[in-house]
Amino acid sequence: MCACVALVVGMVAAVNLAVPMLAASTLHPSASALVWIVDTYVIVFACLVIPGGAAGDRFGRKGVLLAGLGLFAAGALLSAVAPDVVLLLAGRALTGAGAAAVLPNSLAVLLHAVPPEKKPATIATWASMTGIGGVLGNVGGGLVLTTGSWRWLFAAVVPLALGTAALVARTAPVSSRHDRGLDPLGTVLLVGASVALLVGIVQGPEAGWGSAVVLTGFAGAAALFAAWTFVELRAAHPLLDPRLFRIPGLRSACLGMTTIFFGMFALFYVNASFLQYAKGFGVLGTGLGIIPLTVPIILGGRHAGVLTRRIGLDATVALAFAFVGGGLLGLSTSDAETPYAGYAAWLVVTGIGVTLALPTLSGVIAGSLPPDRAGVGTGLQATTREFGSALGVAVIGTVMTAKFAAALPPDVRDAHTVAEALARTSRAHDVVTAFVEGADAGLRVVGIAVLVLGVLVVAESKVSPGARTR
């Protein structure tokens, strides 16, 4: 089950390493297409993870888990052989649907397989794989991409998914089924609303913020989110009951979790290109280059609870956002001349914030719901994480594109990607400088957003006594 988690989480991290290769490939993707290649997997994953858990309850967790791994392998294979961007996006969506079936059911299978006294340690081990999976995705993705082709990244996933499926088929127990509704209408509305929102954000720099496609995206997102809320309030078995957000602690913790992953995956998206373009790292070096961020997450997670008991929940959450936002702002001062040691130090600062935030906010979400709704809490945590990740990639990609295009030399100002600009001019230094300006601007915007949203999260806890945990 831990291998399943590492596989689906590692794919989120690994694909960022391939962005420069994809930009220079024969597919010739635009800047917005590059964002969609990363985000399609994440947004489908986010929107389907709760239905994936419901499907496991209804049709059998082991069977849905195996089906998810099969979809994951099929989507990766389609991505590997895709002749154009459209089929690549279809493959990414299929892979995301598979991941959404894998993640919740891997935990459900584990909890069914272990005795009650071992469940807390089992959950902690399973949760730690989300951090370890990110490291494995970066390092393993870097190793695979040294072959020189982005297609091998997706091809390598196919035997991993099939091998994991074989292990699941052999070792996972069969659990009982429950008659839990799937809420297909609510699922379709949530996916549609999320995609419409990202269309508005991602297409803004290329189409123009007042263009029909952008305005339609934002208007469509508002209408679909409103329709989703209406449908969920009337559904007998809602996908996600909006009334849950009346609980102050749950509301603020979900916003906090979304914000932390918003900042973290915005960093992942820009880090891979920054280390390759600005610092001249190879793909393996780039994969290893993010490790300073993950060291505090892996080594320090168990100590976050001690700090919370010592200084309180509000102070711990405030520190977490200060470290994450401050780390991102510190990273925004980096350029091609910045020593990697200085860059790595800011990664550690950001990682400390993430280490403080994840177990603390997870505990608030879990503690805000009664025990019989624990499954909803698990799904809600996964949804907020993946949705924040998708939003972070979309926002930083949008800011980077706009600033990069404005800073390019006049003869290539209409270029949409670094690879396109480098192919059309001999002024490589000016192109890289423009990219660094775009990356720094994106990190500043995301860092400030994390700090502002962090203030809102802490303020919600301060003004709402029910938001605090004992």
C-alpha positions in Angstrom: 0.0 0.0 0.0 2.9 2.3 0.7 4.3 1.6 -2.8 0.9 2.6 -4.2 1.0 5.9 -2.4 4.6 6.6 -3.5 3.7 5.8 -7.1 0.8 8.2 -7.4 2.4 11.0 -5.4 5.8 10.6 -7.1 4.2 11.2 -10.5 3.0 14.6 -9.3 6.6 15.6 -8.5 8.4 13.8 -11.3 6.6 15.5 -14.2 7.9 18.9 -13.2 11.4 17.8 -14.1 10.2 17.0 -17.7 8.9 20.5 -18.3 12.0 21.9 -20.1 12.2 18.7 -22.2 8.5 19.0 -23.1 8.9 22.6 -24.0 11.7 21.7 -26.5 10.0 18.6 -27.9 8.4 18.1 -31.2 5.0 18.6 -29.6 5.8 22.4 -29.4 3.5 23.1 -26.4 2.6 26.7 -25.5 3.3 28.0 -22.0 -0.3 27.4 -21.1 -0.2 23.9 -22.5 2.8 23.1 -20.3 0.8 24.1 -17.2 -2.1 21.9 -18.4 0.2 19.0 -18.8 1.2 19.3 -15.2 -2.2 20.3 -13.8 -4.6 17.9 -15.7 -3.3 15.0 -13.6 -3.6 16.9 -10.4 -7.0 18.5 -10.9 -8.6 15.1 -11.9 -6.9 13.5 -9.0 -8.2 16.2 -6.6 -11.8 16.1 -7.8 -12.2 12.3 -8.0 -10.4 11.2 -4.9 -13.6 11.3 -2.7 -15.7 9.5 -5.4 -12.8 7.0 -5.6 -13.1 6.3 -1.9 -16.9 6.0 -2.2 -16.5 3.6 -5.2 -14.2 1.4 -3.0 -16.8 1.3 -0.2 -19.5 0.3 -2.6 -17.8 -2.1 -5.1 -14.9 -3.4 -3.0 -11.7 -1.6 -2.0 -9.3 -4.1 -3.4 -11.1 -4.3 -6.8 -11.3 -0.5 -7.1 -7.6 -0.2 -6.1 -6.6 -2.7 -8.8 -8.8 -0.9 -11.4 -7.1 2.4 -10.4 -3.7 0.9 -10.9 -4.8 -0.4 -14.3 -6.1 3.1 -15.3 -2.9 4.6 -14.0 -0.8 2.3 -16.2 -3.1 2.9 -19.3 -2.9 6.6 -18.9 0.9 6.6 -18.5 1.2 4.4 -21.6 -1.0 6.8 -23.6 1.0 9.8 -22.4 4.3 8.0 -23.4 3.2 7.4 -27.0 1.1 10.6 -27.5 1.7 12.2 -30.9 0.3 15.6 -29.9 -0.6 17.6 -26.8 -4.3 16.7 -26.9 -3.6 12.9 -26.5 -1.0 13.7 -23.9 -3.6 15.6 -21.9 -6.0 12.7 -22.3 -3.4 10.4 -20.9 -2.7 12.7 -18.0 -6.4 12.8 -17.2 -6.7 9.0 -17.3 -3.7 8.7 -15.0 -5.2 11.2 -12.6 -8.5 9.2 -12.5 -6.5 6.1 -11.7 -4.6 7.9 -8.9 -7.9 9.0 -7.4 -9.0 5.4 -7.1 -5.6 4.3 -5.7 -5.0 6.8 -2.9 -8.1 6.5 -0.6 -8.5 2.8 -1.1 -4.8 2.1 -0.3 -5.5 3.5 3.2 -8.9 1.7 3.5 -7.3 -1.6 2.7 -4.6 -1.0 5.3 -7.0 -0.1 8.0 -9.0 -3.3 7.2 -5.9 -5.4 7.3 -4.4 -4.4 10.7 -5.6 -4.8 14.2 -7.0 -1.8 16.1 -3.9 -1.3 18.2 -1.7 -0.9 15.2 -3.9 1.5 13.3 -2.3 4.8 14.5 1.2 3.7 13.6 -0.1 2.4 10.3 -1.8 5.7 9.4 1.4 7.6 10.3 3.5 5.3 8.1 1.0 5.7 5.2 0.9 9.5 5.6 4.7 9.7 5.6 4.8 8.1 2.2 3.3 11.3 0.7 6.6 13.1 1.6 8.8 10.2 0.7 6.9 9.7 -2.6 7.8 13.3 -3.5 11.5 12.6 -3.0 11.3 9.3 -4.9 9.5 11.1 -7.7 12.2 13.7 -8.0 15.2 11.3 -7.8 13.6 8.5 -9.8 12.3 10.9 -12.4 15.7 12.5 -12.7 17.3 9.2 -13.3 14.8 8.2 -16.0 15.0 11.5 -17.7 18.8 11.2 -18.1 17.8 9.1 -21.1 17.1 12.4 -22.9 13.4 11.8 -23.6 10.4 12.8 -21.6 8.5 9.8 -23.0 10.6 7.4 -20.9 9.3 9.1 -17.8 5.7 7.9 -18.6 6.8 4.6 -20.1 8.8 3.7 -16.9 5.6 4.1 -14.8 3.7 1.4 -16.7 5.7 -1.6 -15.4 5.8 0.0 -11.9 2.0 0.3 -11.9 1.4 -3.2 -13.2 4.0 -4.7 -10.8 2.3 -2.9 -7.9 -1.1 -4.3 -9.1 0.3 -7.8 -9.1 1.5 -7.3 -5.5 -1.9 -5.9 -4.5 -3.7 -8.8 -6.1 -1.6 -11.3 -4.2 -1.4 -9.7 -0.7 -4.4 -7.3 -0.1 -7.4 -8.8 1.7 -10.9 -8.4 0.4 -13.0 -6.1 2.6 -16.8 -5.8 3.1 -18.8 -3.5 0.9 -21.1 -0.7 1.9 -24.1 0.8 0.1 -22.6 4.3 -0.2 -23.9 6.7 -3.0 -21.4 7.9 -5.6 -23.1 11.2 -6.5 -22.1 11.4 -10.2 -23.8 14.8 -10.8 -21.9 16.4 -7.9 -18.7 14.9 -9.2 -19.2 16.2 -12.8 -20.1 19.7 -11.5 -17.0 19.8 -9.2 -14.7 18.7 -12.0 -16.2 21.2 -14.4 -16.0 24.1 -12.0 -12.4 23.4 -11.2 -11.4 23.1 -14.8 -13.2 26.3 -15.7 -11.4 28.1 -12.9 -8.1 26.9 -14.1 -8.9 27.8 -17.8 -9.5 31.4 -16.6 -6.2 31.5 -14.7 -4.0 29.7 -17.2 -5.2 31.2 -20.4 -5.0 34.8 -19.1 -1.5 35.7 -20.3 -1.9 34.3 -23.8 -5.6 35.1 -24.6 -5.8 38.4 -22.6 -7.6 38.9 -19.2 -10.6 40.5 -20.9 -10.9 37.8 -23.6 -14.0 35.7 -24.1 -12.3 32.4 -23.1 -11.0 33.9 -19.8 -14.2 35.6 -18.9 -16.2 32.5 -19.8 -13.9 30.4 -17.7 -14.4 32.5 -14.6 -18.1 32.9 -15.1 -18.5 29.2 -15.8 -16.5 28.4 -12.6 -18.8 30.6 -10.5 -22.0 29.2 -12.0 -20.8 25.6 -11.7 -19.6 26.0 -8.1 -23.0 27.5 -7.3 -24.8 24.6 -9.0 -22.5 22.1 -7.2 -23.4 23.7 -3.8 -27.1 23.5 -4.6 -27.0 19.9 -5.8 -24.9 18.8 -2.8 -27.2 20.5 -0.3 -30.2 18.5 -1.7 -28.4 15.2 -2.3 -29.2 12.2 0.0 -25.5 11.1 -0.2 -23.5 14.2 -1.2 -20.0 13.9 -2.6 -18.9 16.6 -0.1 -21.5 18.2 2.1 -21.0 22.0 2.0 -22.6 22.3 5.4 -19.3 20.8 6.8 -17.7 24.1 6.3 -19.8 25.7 8.9 -17.4 24.1 11.4 -14.8 26.9 11.9 -11.8 24.6 12.6 -12.5 22.5 9.5 -13.0 25.6 7.3 -9.8 27.3 8.4 -7.7 24.1 8.3 -8.9 23.3 4.8 -7.9 26.8 3.7 -4.6 26.3 5.4 -3.9 22.9 3.8 -4.9 24.3 0.3 -2.5 27.3 0.9 0.5 25.2 2.0 0.2 22.9 -1.1 -0.5 26.0 -3.3 3.0 27.3 -2.2 4.8 24.0 -2.2 3.7 22.9 -5.7 4.2 26.4 -7.2 7.8 26.0 -6.0 8.1 22.5 -7.4 6.9 23.8 -10.8 9.4 26.6 -11.0 12.3 24.8 -9.2 12.8 22.2 -11.9 13.1 24.8 -14.7 15.1 27.2 -12.6 17.8 24.7 -11.7 18.1 23.5 -15.3 17.9 26.8 -17.1 19.5 29.2 -14.6 21.9 27.0 -12.8 22.8 24.5 -15.6 21.9 21.4 -13.6 21.1 18.2 -15.4 17.8 16.4 -14.8 19.3 14.1 -12.1 20.9 17.0 -10.3 17.6 18.9 -10.5 15.8 15.9 -8.9 18.3 15.8 -6.1 18.3 19.6 -5.8 14.9 19.7 -4.1 16.0 17.3 -1.3 16.8 20.1 1.2 13.1 21.0 1.2 12.1 17.4 2.1 14.7 16.7 4.8 12.7 18.6 7.5 9.5 17.0 6.3 10.9 13.5 6.7 12.9 14.0 9.8 10.9 16.6 11.7 7.2 15.6 11.2 7.0 13.7 14.5 8.2 16.7 16.5 5.5 19.1 15.3 3.0 17.8 17.9 5.5 18.4 20.7 5.8 22.1 19.5 2.1 22.4 19.3 1.6 21.2 22.8 4.3 23.6 24.0 3.4 26.9 22.2 -0.2 26.2 21.2 -2.0 25.5 17.9 -2.4 29.1 16.7 1.3 29.9 17.3 2.4 26.7 15.5 0.2 27.5 12.4 1.4 31.1 12.4 5.1 29.9 12.4 4.3 27.4 9.6 3.0 30.1 7.3 5.8 32.5 8.2 8.4 29.9 7.3 6.7 28.8 4.1 5.9 32.4 2.9 9.3 33.7 4.0 11.1 30.8 2.4 9.4 31.5 -0.9 10.2 35.2 -0.7 13.8 34.3 0.0 13.9 32.0 -3.0 12.5 34.8 -5.1 15.8 36.7 -4.6 17.8 33.9 -6.3 19.4 34.3 -9.7 21.9 32.5 -11.9 24.8 33.8 -9.7 23.3 32.7 -6.4 25.3 29.8 -4.9 23.3 26.6 -4.6 24.0 26.6 -0.9 22.1 29.8 -0.5 19.2 28.5 -2.6 19.2 25.3 -0.6 19.0 27.2 2.7 15.8 28.8 1.6 14.4 25.4 0.6 15.1 24.2 4.2 13.3 27.2 5.6 10.3 26.4 3.4 10.5 22.8 4.4 10.4 23.6 8.1 7.1 25.5 7.5 5.6 22.6 5.6 6.7 20.2 8.4 4.9 22.3 11.0 1.8 22.8 8.9 1.0 19.3 7.6 0.5 17.3 10.8 -1.0 20.2 12.6 -3.6 21.0 10.0 -4.3 17.3 9.4 -5.0 16.9 13.1 -7.5 19.8 13.0 -9.4 18.4 10.0 -9.5 15.0 11.6 -10.5 16.3 15.0 -13.3 18.5 13.6 -15.3 15.5 12.4 -16.9 12.7 14.4 -15.3 9.2 14.1 -18.0 7.9 11.8 -17.0 10.5 9.2 -13.3 9.8 9.3 -13.4 8.7 5.7 -14.8 12.1 4.7 -11.9 13.8 6.5 -9.3 11.6 4.7 -10.9 12.5 1.3 -11.2 16.1 2.2 -7.5 16.3 3.1 -6.6 14.7 -0.2 -8.9 17.0 -2.2 -7.6 20.2 -0.5 -3.9 19.1 -1.1 -4.4 18.3 -4.8 -6.6 21.3 -5.5 -4.0 23.6 -3.8 -1.3 21.9 -5.9 -3.2 22.5 -9.1 -3.9 26.2 -8.2 -0.2 26.8 -7.3 1.0 25.5 -10.6 -1.6 27.5 -12.5 -0.9 30.8 -10.7 2.9 30.7 -10.8 2.8 29.5 -14.4 0.6 32.5 -15.3 2.7 35.1 -13.5 5.9 33.6 -14.9 4.7 33.6 -18.5 3.5 37.3 -18.3 6.8 38.5 -16.7 9.0 36.4 -18.9 7.4 37.6 -22.1 7.7 41.3 -21.0 11.4 40.8 -20.2 12.5 39.0 -23.4 14.6 40.8 -26.1 12.3 42.6 -28.6 13.1 40.1 -31.5 11.7 37.1 -29.5 9.1 38.8 -27.4 6.3 36.8 -28.9 8.0 33.5 -27.8 5.9 31.6 -25.2 8.5 29.3 -23.6 12.2 29.4 -22.8 12.9 26.6 -25.3 11.2 28.5 -28.1 13.1 31.8 -27.3 16.4 30.0 -27.1 15.8 28.3 -30.5 15.1 31.7 -32.2 18.0 33.8 -30.8 21.6 33.6 -30.0 21.2 35.9 -27.0 20.8 32.9 -24.6 21.9 35.0 -21.5 19.1 37.5 -22.1 16.6 34.7 -22.4 17.7 33.1 -19.2 17.7 36.4 -17.4 14.1 37.0 -18.6 13.2 33.5 -17.3 14.8 34.2 -13.9 12.9 37.5 -13.7 9.6 35.6 -14.4 10.4 32.9 -11.9 11.3 35.4 -9.2 8.1 37.4 -9.8 6.1 34.2 -9.6 7.7 33.2 -6.3 7.1 36.7 -4.8 3.4 36.6 -5.7 3.0 33.1 -4.3 5.0 33.9 -1.2 2.9 37.0 -0.4 -0.3 35.0 -1.1 0.8 32.3 1.4 1.5 35.0 4.1 -1.8 36.8 3.5 -3.8 33.6 3.5 -1.9 32.4 6.6 -3.1 35.5 8.4 -6.7 34.7 7.4 -6.3 31.1 8.7 -4.9 32.2 12.1 -7.5 35.0 12.4 -10.3 32.5 11.8 -8.9 30.4 14.6 -8.6 33.4 16.9 -12.2 34.7 16.3 -13.9 31.3 16.3 -13.4 29.4 19.6 -14.7 26.2 18.0 -11.7 26.3 15.6 -9.3 25.3 18.2 -8.4 21.8 19.2 -7.5 20.8 22.8 
